[in-house]
Amino acid sequence: MKRFAALFLAVLVVFSMAACGSEPVSTVDPTDGMSVEECYLAIMDSKNAEEMSKYICVGKAEDYYSNVEKLFGGDTFTVSADYSGTYGGYEVYYLTIKSKTDKSKTMSNFEIFKKEGDDYKLALDAEIISKINTECLCPTCKGVGTFTTGGNACGICGGTGVQYYPNAYFDAGTNMWMGETRACSGCAGAGHMGGTTTNCSTCHGRRYVFK
């Protein structure tokens, strides 16, 4: 699907270039087929979309490859995967990706995977991701990920930390413009300007909660 090219992160929240509060713990055995970590490393190391498609079970690799190349091209990374639950028949993992050359460069977000045989594969399921954006926001922080005491509410989002874009991308499958919720451009999802910010105790700053 055309503009589903954006990484899952771009559909949910833009990759954060800051480390999370705690190190994720891998819950998959890398000796048992291709693990989630190995799958995503193979995706980042793919030389072209055709090669990348071997590690994707749903959706097309062409646009996704373009975005991965822009984000990760020319560098090497490590990947940690923290199992976060299930949704829509997929397993949800919170990935933490760290550059081997620049230790301060850390990117984190959710991705959805499906196990085929012994191997995990990435799912680019636009319909499921769209539902996650509306149905899996943390009920405690309303999808902001943090709480701020003091300071002033952001004038753009009114303190919610998010903005809805009704025509965010064009879905070639349905021939329609699709909307999506993104982190507020004014406060980067914090909801407030200034003050003291702490991570939500329910989602641990990750904005989404899965069963």
N, C-alpha and C positions, 0 to 999 in steps of 0.2 A: 504494500500500500504506500502510495507516494510519499507523503510527508511523515509517515511513521518512521522515516529514516532516522529521526532523532533518537538518541539512546533512550532506554527506558527512563533514565534519569532525566532526560530533557522532557519527557512526558510527565514525570512526577515532579522532580525538582532538579535544577541544574547541579551537576557534580560539584560537591563542595571541595575546595582546595585547602581544607583544614582537617586535622586529625580528629577522630571521634574520641569520646571520653574513655572508652575501654576497648581493648583489643578483642576483635571477634574471634571466636573459637570454631575451628572447622569441625563439622559434624559428619563428614563423609570420609570414607576410607580410600585414599588415593591408589591403593593396590587393587581395588575392586572395580575394574573397568576404568572409564574416564570420569574423574570426579568433577564437581562443579568448578573447582579452582582450575583444573587442567583444561576443562572445556573453555573457560573464559580466556585463559592464557593463549590457547590455540586460536581463538577468535582474534585476539589482539595481535598475534604473530602472523595471521593470514596475509599472504602476498597479494591476493585479489579476492573479489566477491565470490568467484567460483569455489575457491579453496575454503572460504569462510562458510559457505552454504553447507558444508559437510558437518558443521557443528551447530546447525540451526534446524529445529524440527517444525516450526511454524513461521510463516512469513518469508519475505525475500531478503536476500543479503545485500543487494546492490547499494541502496542508500545507507544502510547501516554500516557497511564497509567504509563508505566515504567519511562518515562521522568518526568512526573508530580511528581511521588513519589520521584525521585532523587532531584528535585528542591524544593519541598514543604513539603516533609515528615518530621514529628517530630516538626512541628511548626504550629501556627495558624495565619490567615491573614484576612485583610479586602480588599474588591475589590470595586473600583470605575470605572464606565464605561462612557466614553465620546463618544457620537454618532459622527461618522466622515464622514458618507455618505454611498453610496451603490456601489456594484460592482458584476457583474455576477449573479444577483438575490439574493444576500445576503446583510445584513446590516453589516457595518464595525464599530467596536467599538475600541477605544483606552483604554486599561485597565491599571489601576495603582493598583498594588498589594503591600500592606504594611504588614510587619510582626508586630504582636501584641507584640512580646517579644523584638524585636530589631528595634527601630524606624528608624534607619539609613538604614535598609534593605528595599529598594523600587525597584520593578521591573515593567517595563512598556513596552507595545507593542500592536500591532494591533491583533485582532482576528475577524473572520467572523462568523456571527450567522444567523439563520433563525427562524422565528416565526411560530410555529405549534400550531394552536388554540390560547390559551392564554399564552403559554409557549415559551420562547426562548431556542434554542438549538445550541450548538457549531457545526460548519461545518469543517470537515477535508477534504476539497476538494483540492487535490494536483494540479489539472489542473488550478483552479482559482487562487490559491496562486502563482503558477508559472507565470501566466499572470500578477498578481499584481507586482511581482518583476521587470517586464520589462515595464509595461504600466502605473504604478501609481507613479513612482518616482517623487519627487517634481521637477518641471521644473526650479525653481529658483536656488536651490542649487545642482541640479542633483542627489538628493538622499543622499547627505552627511549629511544634517541636520544642518550644521553650516558653518560659514564663519570665516576664520582666517586671521588676518592681522599681518604682520611681520613673523618671523620664516622662515623655509625652507620647500619646498614641500617634501612630503614623497617619498623616493626613491623606495619604493615597488609599490605603486599605482600611482605614478606620480602626486599626488595631487587630485585625484578623490575621494579618501576615500573608494573605493570599489574594490573588486577583483572578477573575474568570475572563478568559479570552474567547468570545463566541465563535470567531473564525480563525482559530489557531493554525489549522492545517487542512489540506484538501485530501479527502479519502477517495482515491480513484475507484475503489471497490463499490462504494455506494454513490459515487458521483456527487458528493455533498461536502460542504465545509463543516468541519467538526470543531467543537469547543473543548477547552481543557482548562483546568485550574493550575496556576503556577505560583511560585513564591513571589511575593510583592516586589516590584522593581524598585520601590522607594526605600524599603527597610530590609530587603533581602530575606523576608520571611519572619523577621523578629516581631513585627507588629508595633514596636515602639522605637522611639529615637532616644538614645541615652538610657540611663538607669542601669540596674544590675540584672543580668540575664542568667537564668539557670535552666538546665535541661529538664524536660518533662519526665517525671518519674515513671510514667506508664510506657511511653514509647522510647524513652532514653534519648530524646532529641531526634529520633528518626522519622517522626511525623506520621507514620502509618503503623497499624497494628493488625496482625493476621492471626487466625485461629490455628 
